[in-house]
Amino acid sequence: MAWYDEAIFYHIYPLGLLGAPKYNPHDGVTHRLPALNPWIDHIKSIGCNAIYIGPLFESEEHGYDTTDYKKLDSRLGDNDDLKNFVKNCHDAGVKVILDGVFNHTGRSFFAFKDIQEHRENSRYRDWYGNVNFYGNNEFNDGFSYDNWGGYNVLVKLNQRNPEVRDYICDVIRFWVSEFDIDGLRLDAADVLDFDFMKALRGTANSVKPDFWLMGEVIHGDYTRWVNEGTLHSVTNYNLHKALYSGHNDHNYFEIAHTVKRLYDMGGSRPDGLKLYNFVDNHDVERIYTKLNNKAHMAPVHVLLYTLPGVPSIYYGSEFAIEGRKEAFSDASLRPALNLDDFKDALTNNSVTALIARLGKARQSTPALSYGDYRELVLTNRQYAFARRSGDGYCVVAVNNDDGPYSMSLPAEGGSTFLSLLSGKEFPVQNGQISITLEPNSGDIYVPSDGKEPSAWKEVEVSTPSAAPVKEDFREVQEAPDSWMEVEEPIKAATTNNSWAEVSEDGTDIPCEEPAAKPEENGSKNEPEPAPTPAPSAQGSYEDGVIKGLQEAVLARMEKNGPITDQMRRDVEANVYHDSLINWIKSF
């Protein structure tokens, strides 16, 4: 067990939060970083115990065009300011990881400036990728080079060069000795050289016990990066997408399928890959902006805090602020905030109060950090699962419908169970608890036997609803009519993959898996009906429909890019009619 196994992160983009100018004026040091010290108490108050902050080091603009890896950006302060901030975090029991921007540098980095001056005679000519002195660029350097994302202001380092590797490893050692940091988030890890990452992991293992390496990876088989030789974790963009679209489309099948696929990647690890889970960050729109129904902030965050992985909150999103991505600018995603403007949020803002309660629930429930995952109930609008570890057991349930929903859930380890969000107790009868979820809500249930954990007395919280949490709250909108609902009869997936109908009182009635029926093509966005084979043998009709739906899923996937073998296997493994229909609708 390491500190990051139980971490709840708070993500800060400091140049934005502290209101630094967009471009570095290079007119001296402005000590903005000390203004973050009051935020430490706030971060603790909402249950977070770790901070991911960055980028921090000297740059020309947004921080990812580094010009000096060993000097705090002068718009934020000096190295003593960062050293004091990390110490203050540690004194409060909060770990700190920084942004490691090691794929590229800015054009004012010393090695690149030396190439500009000495050209072919520069000893740093091999520090960057494919420097070509017969080419040119928009800056009229008289040579060309590899960059990141098509931006020549971000010059790609040659990570195969031993000097570059040694320099970056020395930077990591410097950051640990100078600032006492606890880990790194590697920017653009999905394009980093794997041998280079292995060298970084070797350095991480040597500089500090439990030093954590987490990488920014968008798509792909996460086990390529998360293993004993490279990184401890990566950003879980797959779950990020599923969490908001699964709610906007009333499609918990998308979320459950994503969770199962990612969980299976973990192989024999009961707690999965421990991916870095988030609902928004400095590169994507705020979750409050993305959700059609703002009341879904509740079930979204319940899932963020309870599904396998390490949860993270992006600064300001605990207050339910807006943030819409704009053409050619991420400024609206990275606003300056004054903490005094939110001083009463814990009592007046239902989203802030909910996140604080979830933070305490996560810290006091080991099964949420170390437990395995088992799906219990799955419909378009309801989803429940269990987490179990050697230290305990809990059940999580969410409801994205505008009406209440009742269900029975298996209960292990006590004669009564406690709701960690509402504080209600539920007796165990025949090994189950019967619960009713409020509209657009979620909850966590743990064995209690009448003993309420003291932590739950500290924060009273109501579930976010359609009532505004701020003046510019927008009216709740329904999902587009084009999305078909597959809800009759309501089904619950049991642990042995058989099916059970859910009766009106929430109890399970075992039954055979129903034969698939062709759905009406209710929208021009739906796939053409699959051809129906002649029912010459029992089951051939259903098999033909399933096959047609699988082909429709693959066709939709192919529009977004090449189909990998893993993607094809995922589709072929899904033989559930309703799940396939909802999967098609998720595109």
C-alpha positions in Angstrom: 0.0 0.0 0.0 1.3 3.5 -0.9 -0.1 6.9 -0.3 -1.4 7.2 -3.9 -3.6 4.1 -3.4 -5.8 6.2 -1.0 -5.3 9.6 -2.8 -8.1 12.0 -3.6 -6.6 14.7 -5.9 -7.2 18.3 -6.3 -6.0 19.6 -9.7 -4.7 23.2 -9.9 -3.6 25.0 -13.1 -1.7 27.8 -11.2 -1.1 30.3 -14.0 -4.9 30.4 -14.4 -6.1 30.2 -10.8 -3.7 32.9 -9.7 -4.5 35.3 -12.6 -1.0 35.4 -14.1 -0.7 37.3 -17.4 -1.0 35.2 -20.6 2.5 36.0 -21.8 5.6 36.2 -19.5 6.7 39.8 -19.5 10.1 38.9 -18.0 10.0 42.1 -15.9 10.9 40.5 -12.6 9.4 38.2 -10.1 5.7 38.5 -9.0 5.0 36.4 -5.9 1.6 35.0 -6.7 2.1 31.4 -5.5 1.8 32.2 -1.7 -1.9 33.1 -2.5 -2.4 29.4 -2.8 -1.7 28.7 0.9 -5.3 29.4 2.0 -6.5 26.9 -0.6 -4.8 24.1 1.3 -7.4 24.3 4.1 -10.2 24.4 1.6 -8.7 21.4 -0.2 -8.6 19.5 3.1 -12.2 20.6 3.9 -13.6 18.8 0.8 -11.8 15.6 1.6 -8.8 15.8 -0.8 -5.4 14.7 0.4 -3.2 15.3 -2.6 -2.6 18.1 -5.1 -1.6 17.9 -8.7 -0.3 21.3 -9.7 1.3 22.5 -12.9 2.8 23.5 -15.1 5.0 25.6 -12.8 8.4 26.3 -14.4 9.6 29.2 -16.4 7.9 29.5 -19.8 6.9 32.1 -22.3 3.1 31.5 -22.3 0.9 28.7 -21.0 3.6 26.8 -19.1 4.0 23.9 -21.5 6.7 25.7 -23.4 9.3 25.3 -20.7 12.4 27.6 -20.9 14.0 26.6 -17.6 13.2 23.4 -15.7 14.9 24.6 -12.5 13.3 27.9 -12.0 9.7 28.6 -10.9 7.8 30.7 -13.5 8.5 34.3 -12.6 4.8 35.1 -13.0 4.3 32.8 -10.0 7.2 33.6 -7.8 10.6 32.1 -7.0 11.8 28.7 -5.9 11.4 29.5 -2.2 7.7 30.2 -2.8 7.3 26.7 -4.3 9.4 25.1 -1.5 7.2 26.8 1.1 4.0 25.8 -0.6 5.0 22.1 -0.7 6.1 22.2 3.0 2.7 23.8 4.0 0.9 21.0 2.1 3.0 18.3 3.8 2.4 19.9 7.2 -1.4 19.6 6.4 -1.0 16.0 5.4 -1.4 16.7 1.7 0.9 15.1 -1.0 2.0 17.2 -4.0 2.8 16.1 -7.6 4.0 18.4 -10.3 3.6 18.5 -14.1 6.6 17.0 -15.9 6.7 18.5 -19.4 9.5 16.3 -20.8 8.3 15.7 -24.4 9.1 19.2 -25.6 10.6 22.5 -24.6 9.9 26.1 -25.6 12.1 27.9 -28.1 13.8 29.9 -25.4 15.2 26.8 -23.8 19.0 27.0 -23.6 19.7 24.0 -25.9 17.4 25.3 -28.6 18.9 28.8 -28.4 22.4 27.2 -28.8 21.2 25.5 -32.0 19.9 28.8 -33.3 23.3 30.5 -32.7 25.7 27.7 -33.7 23.6 25.7 -36.1 25.5 22.6 -37.3 28.3 23.3 -34.8 25.9 23.2 -31.8 26.7 20.5 -29.3 22.9 20.3 -28.7 21.9 19.7 -32.3 20.9 16.1 -31.4 18.9 17.1 -28.3 15.8 17.6 -30.6 14.1 15.4 -33.1 15.0 15.6 -36.8 16.8 18.9 -36.8 17.2 19.6 -40.6 19.4 22.5 -41.6 18.1 22.3 -45.2 14.6 23.2 -44.0 13.0 26.2 -42.5 9.9 27.2 -40.4 7.6 30.2 -39.8 10.2 31.7 -37.5 12.8 31.7 -40.3 15.3 29.8 -38.2 16.9 28.4 -41.3 16.2 24.8 -40.1 13.2 22.6 -39.3 12.5 20.2 -36.5 9.9 17.9 -34.9 7.3 19.5 -32.7 4.3 18.5 -30.6 0.9 18.8 -32.2 2.0 20.8 -35.2 3.1 23.7 -33.0 6.7 24.8 -33.6 6.7 26.7 -30.4 6.8 23.3 -28.7 10.1 21.7 -29.9 10.2 17.9 -29.5 13.1 16.6 -27.5 15.0 13.6 -28.8 14.4 11.2 -25.9 16.6 8.5 -27.4 19.6 10.8 -26.8 21.4 9.7 -23.5 22.3 13.3 -22.7 18.6 14.3 -22.9 17.6 11.3 -20.8 20.2 12.1 -18.1 19.3 15.8 -18.1 15.6 15.1 -17.4 16.4 12.5 -14.8 18.6 15.1 -13.1 15.7 17.6 -13.2 13.5 15.0 -11.3 16.3 14.6 -8.7 16.5 18.4 -8.4 12.8 18.8 -7.9 12.8 16.2 -5.1 15.8 17.6 -3.3 14.8 21.2 -3.8 11.0 21.0 -3.3 10.4 17.6 -1.7 7.6 16.7 -4.2 5.9 13.3 -4.1 5.4 12.5 -7.8 4.9 13.7 -11.3 2.2 13.8 -14.0 4.0 13.3 -17.3 2.6 15.6 -20.0 1.9 13.9 -23.3 3.0 10.5 -22.0 1.2 8.8 -25.0 4.0 10.1 -27.3 6.9 9.6 -24.9 9.5 7.0 -25.9 9.0 3.9 -23.8 12.7 3.4 -23.0 12.8 7.1 -21.8 9.8 6.4 -19.5 11.6 3.3 -18.1 14.6 5.6 -17.2 12.2 8.0 -15.5 10.7 5.1 -13.6 14.1 4.0 -12.5 14.8 7.6 -11.2 11.4 7.7 -9.5 12.1 4.5 -7.7 15.4 5.8 -6.4 14.6 9.4 -5.3 11.9 8.8 -2.8 9.8 5.9 -1.4 6.4 5.7 -3.1 7.3 8.4 -5.7 4.3 8.3 -8.1 4.5 8.6 -11.9 1.2 9.3 -13.7 1.0 9.9 -17.4 -1.3 11.8 -19.7 -2.7 9.2 -22.1 -5.8 9.7 -24.2 -6.6 6.4 -25.9 -5.2 2.9 -26.2 -4.4 -0.1 -24.1 -3.5 1.5 -20.8 -1.4 -1.5 -19.8 1.2 -0.4 -22.3 2.0 2.4 -19.9 0.8 1.2 -16.5 3.1 -1.6 -15.4 6.1 -2.2 -13.2 8.6 -0.9 -15.8 7.0 2.4 -16.8 4.2 4.3 -15.0 2.0 3.7 -12.0 -1.1 5.2 -13.6 -2.4 7.2 -16.5 -5.3 9.6 -17.1 -8.6 7.8 -17.6 -10.0 9.6 -20.6 -12.2 6.6 -21.5 -14.1 6.9 -18.2 -14.2 10.7 -18.5 -16.1 10.4 -21.8 -18.4 7.7 -20.5 -19.4 9.6 -17.3 -20.8 12.6 -19.0 -22.2 11.0 -22.2 -23.7 8.1 -20.2 -25.7 10.6 -18.2 -26.6 12.9 -21.1 -27.9 10.0 -23.0 -29.5 8.1 -20.1 -27.1 5.3 -21.0 -25.6 3.5 -18.0 -24.7 0.7 -20.4 -21.9 2.8 -21.8 -20.5 3.5 -18.4 -20.7 -0.1 -17.2 -19.1 -1.4 -20.4 -16.3 1.1 -20.1 -15.7 0.2 -16.4 -15.7 -3.6 -17.1 -13.3 -3.2 -20.0 -10.9 -1.0 -18.0 -11.2 -3.2 -14.9 -10.4 -6.4 -16.9 -7.2 -4.6 -18.1 -6.0 -4.9 -14.5 -5.9 -8.6 -14.8 -5.3 -10.2 -11.4 -5.4 -6.9 -9.5 -8.6 -6.7 -7.5 -8.6 -2.9 -7.5 -7.9 -2.7 -11.2 -5.2 -0.5 -12.8 -5.7 2.4 -10.4 -6.2 4.9 -13.2 -6.5 8.6 -12.6 -10.2 9.3 -12.8 -11.6 12.8 -13.5 -14.7 14.5 -14.9 -12.9 17.6 -16.1 -9.5 19.2 -16.3 -7.6 22.1 -17.8 -8.0 20.8 -21.4 -11.7 19.9 -21.5 -15.0 21.6 -20.7 -16.3 21.8 -17.1 -18.5 18.9 -16.1 -21.2 21.4 -15.1 -21.2 22.8 -18.6 -21.3 19.4 -20.3 -24.2 18.0 -18.4 -27.6 18.6 -20.0 -29.3 18.0 -16.7 -27.4 19.8 -14.0 -29.0 17.5 -11.3 -26.7 14.8 -12.8 -23.8 16.4 -10.9 -24.8 14.1 -8.0 -24.7 10.6 -9.7 -21.7 11.7 -11.8 -19.6 12.5 -8.7 -20.8 9.5 -6.8 -19.4 7.3 -9.6 -16.2 9.4 -9.8 -15.5 8.7 -6.1 -16.6 5.0 -6.0 -15.5 3.3 -9.2 -12.1 1.7 -9.4 -9.3 4.3 -9.7 -8.0 7.4 -8.1 -10.5 10.4 -8.1 -9.6 14.0 -8.9 -11.4 17.3 -8.7 -10.4 20.2 -11.0 -10.2 23.5 -9.1 -13.5 25.3 -9.1 -15.6 22.4 -10.3 -16.5 21.7 -6.7 -18.4 25.0 -6.9 -20.2 24.0 -10.1 -18.6 26.7 -12.2 -19.0 26.9 -16.0 -16.2 26.5 -18.5 -16.8 26.2 -22.2 -14.0 25.4 -24.6 -13.4 28.2 -27.1 -11.8 28.2 -30.5 -8.0 28.8 -30.2 -8.2 29.4 -26.5 -8.5 27.4 -23.2 -8.7 30.5 -21.1 -12.3 29.9 -20.0 -11.3 26.5 -18.7 -8.5 28.0 -16.6 -10.0 31.0 -14.8 -8.7 33.1 -11.9 -10.7 32.5 -8.8 -10.9 34.2 -5.4 -11.4 31.7 -2.6 -13.3 34.4 -0.6 -16.0 34.3 -3.2 -16.8 30.7 -2.2 -16.3 30.9 1.6 -19.8 29.7 2.3 -19.9 27.0 -0.3 -19.9 24.1 2.1 -23.1 25.2 3.6 -24.7 27.0 0.6 -23.6 25.1 -2.4 -25.1 21.5 -2.6 -22.4 20.4 -5.1 -19.6 21.5 -2.8 -21.2 19.8 0.2 -21.7 16.6 -1.8 -18.1 16.4 -2.9 -17.0 17.1 0.7 -19.2 14.2 1.9 -17.9 11.9 -0.8 -14.3 12.8 0.2 -15.0 11.7 3.7 -16.8 8.6 2.5 -13.8 7.6 0.3 -11.3 8.2 3.2 -13.3 6.1 5.7 -14.2 3.2 3.3 -11.1 1.1 2.4 -13.1 -1.0 0.0 -13.4 2.1 -2.3 -9.6 2.3 -2.5 -8.7 -1.4 -2.5 -11.8 -3.4 -3.2 -12.7 -5.5 -6.2 -15.6 -4.5 -8.5 -18.8 -6.5 -9.1 -21.7 -5.2 -11.2 -25.1 -5.8 -9.5 -27.8 -3.9 -11.4 -27.7 -2.3 -14.8 -30.5 -0.5 -16.7 -30.4 2.6 -18.9 -31.1 4.7 -15.9 -30.0 2.7 -12.8 -26.6 1.2 -12.0 -25.3 -0.6 -8.9 -22.1 -2.4 -8.0 -20.2 -3.7 -5.0 -16.7 -3.1 -3.8 -15.1 -5.6 -1.5 -11.7 -5.8 0.1 -10.1 -7.5 3.1 -11.1 -4.4 5.1 -14.7 -4.3 4.2 -17.6 -4.2 1.8 -19.8 -1.5 0.3 -22.5 -1.1 -2.2 -22.9 1.9 -4.6 -26.1 2.7 -6.5 -27.0 5.6 -8.8 -30.1 6.8 -10.6 -30.1 9.2 -13.6 -33.9 9.2 -13.9 -36.2 12.1 -12.9 -38.3 9.7 -10.7 -37.4 7.5 -7.7 -36.3 3.9 -8.1 -36.4 1.0 -5.7 -34.1 -2.0 -5.8 -32.7 -4.8 -3.5 -29.0 -5.2 -3.2 -26.8 -7.9 -1.6 -25.4 -6.9 1.8 -22.5 -8.6 3.4 -20.8 -8.0 6.8 -23.6 -6.6 9.0 -27.2 -6.8 10.2 -27.7 -3.1 9.2 -26.3 -0.9 6.5 -25.7 2.9 6.7 -26.1 5.3 3.8 -23.0 7.5 3.8 -24.8 10.4 2.1 -28.2 10.5 3.6 -27.3 8.9 7.0 -30.3 6.5 6.9 -30.0 2.9 8.1 -31.3 -0.2 6.3 -31.9 -3.5 7.9 -30.5 -6.6 6.2 -33.2 -9.1 5.3 -32.4 -12.4 3.6 -28.9 -11.1 2.8 -30.2 -8.0 1.1 -31.1 -4.3 1.7 -34.1 -2.7 0.0 -33.4 0.9 -1.0 -35.1 3.7 -2.9 -33.0 6.1 -4.8 -34.2 9.7 -5.1 -34.4 11.2 -8.6 -31.0 12.0 -10.1 -29.0 10.8 -7.1 -26.6 8.2 -5.8 -25.5 6.7 -2.5 -23.0 4.5 -0.8 -24.0 1.8 1.7 -21.7 0.2 4.3 -22.2 -2.2 7.2 -22.9 -0.3 10.4 -24.8 -2.4 12.9 -26.1 0.9 14.3 -22.8 2.6 14.7 -22.6 5.8 12.7 -19.0 6.9 11.8 -18.2 10.2 13.4 -17.0 11.6 10.1 -20.5 11.7 8.7 -21.6 14.1 11.4 -19.3 16.8 10.3 -20.9 17.7 6.9 -24.6 17.8 6.3 -25.4 17.6 2.6 -28.4 17.5 0.4 -28.4 15.9 -3.1 -27.9 18.4 -5.9 -31.2 18.9 -7.7 -32.8 21.0 -10.4 -32.7 23.9 -7.9 -30.0 26.5 -8.9 -26.7 26.4 -7.1 -25.9 29.8 -8.6 -27.6 32.6 -10.4 -26.8 31.5 -13.9 -28.1 28.0 -13.5 -29.6 26.8 -16.7 -32.9 25.0 -17.1 -32.7 21.2 -16.9 -33.0 19.7 -20.4 -34.0 16.2 -21.4 -31.8 14.1 -23.6 -32.5 14.2 -27.3 -35.6 12.3 -28.4 -33.6 10.5 -31.0 -32.1 8.2 -28.3 -34.2 5.1 -27.9 -34.9 3.8 -24.4 -34.8 0.1 -23.8 -36.5 -0.3 -20.5 -39.4 -2.8 -20.7 -39.1 -5.1 -18.8 -36.5 -3.5 -16.6 -33.5 -5.9 -16.2 -30.8 -6.3 -13.7 -27.5 -8.0 -14.5 -26.6 -10.4 -11.7 -23.2 -11.6 -10.8 -23.4 -14.8 -12.8 -24.4 -13.0 -16.0 -27.9 -14.5 -15.9 -30.8 -12.1 -16.0 -33.5 -11.2 -13.5 -36.6 -9.1 -13.7 -37.0 -6.5 -11.0 -40.4 -6.5 -9.4 -42.2 -3.4 -8.2 -40.9 -3.9 -4.7 -37.3 -4.2 -6.0 -36.8 -7.9 -5.4 -35.2 -10.0 -8.1 -37.3 -12.6 -10.0 -35.0 -15.1 -11.8 -36.0 -15.7 -15.5 -34.4 -16.8 -18.7 -32.6 -14.3 -20.8 -35.3 -13.0 -23.2 -35.1 -13.5 -26.9 -34.1 -10.4 -28.7 -36.7 -8.4 -30.5 -36.0 -6.0 -33.4 -36.3 -2.4 -32.3 -38.1 0.3 -34.3 -35.8 2.6 -36.2 -36.9 5.7 -34.3 -34.4 8.1 -35.6 -32.4 8.8 -38.7 -29.3 8.5 -36.5 -30.1 4.8 -35.7 -28.4 2.0 -37.8 -30.3 0.2 -40.5 -32.1 -2.9 -39.1 -29.8 -6.0 -39.3 -30.9 -8.6 -41.8 -32.8 -11.4 -40.1 -31.7 -15.0 -40.9 -34.3 -17.7 -41.4 -35.1 -19.3 -38.0 -34.0 -22.8 -39.1 -32.7 -23.7 -35.7 -33.4 -22.6 -32.1 -31.6 -19.4 -31.3 -30.6 -18.5 -34.9 -32.9 -15.6 -35.0 -31.4 -14.0 -31.9 -27.9 -14.8 -33.0 -28.5 -13.1 -36.3 -29.8 -9.9 -34.6 -26.8 -9.9 -32.2 -24.4 -10.3 -35.1 -26.1 -7.5 -37.0 -25.9 -5.2 -34.0 -22.2 -6.0 -33.4 -21.5 -5.1 -37.1 -23.4 -1.9 -36.6 -21.2 -1.0 -33.6 -18.0 -1.7 -35.5 -19.3 0.4 -38.4 -19.9 3.3 -36.0 -16.4 2.8 -34.5 -14.7 2.8 -37.9 -16.0 6.3 -38.6 -13.9 7.5 -35.7 -10.7 5.8 -36.7 -9.0 2.4 -37.3 -10.5 -0.7 -35.6 -7.9 -2.4 -33.4 -7.9 -6.1 -32.5 -8.8 -5.2 -28.9 -11.8 -3.1 -30.0 -13.0 -5.9 -32.2 -12.7 -8.4 -29.3 -14.6 -6.1 -27.0 -17.5 -5.9 -29.5 -17.5 -9.7 -30.1 -17.6 -10.3 -26.4 -20.8 -8.3 -26.0 -23.8 -10.6 -26.8 -26.5 -8.7 -24.9 -29.1 -7.1 -27.1 -30.0 -4.1 -25.0 -26.4 -3.3 -24.3 -25.5 -3.4 -28.0 -28.3 -1.0 -28.9 -27.2 1.4 -26.2 -23.6 1.1 -27.3 -24.6 2.1 -30.8 -26.4 5.1 -29.4 -23.3 6.3 -27.5 -21.5 7.3 -30.7 
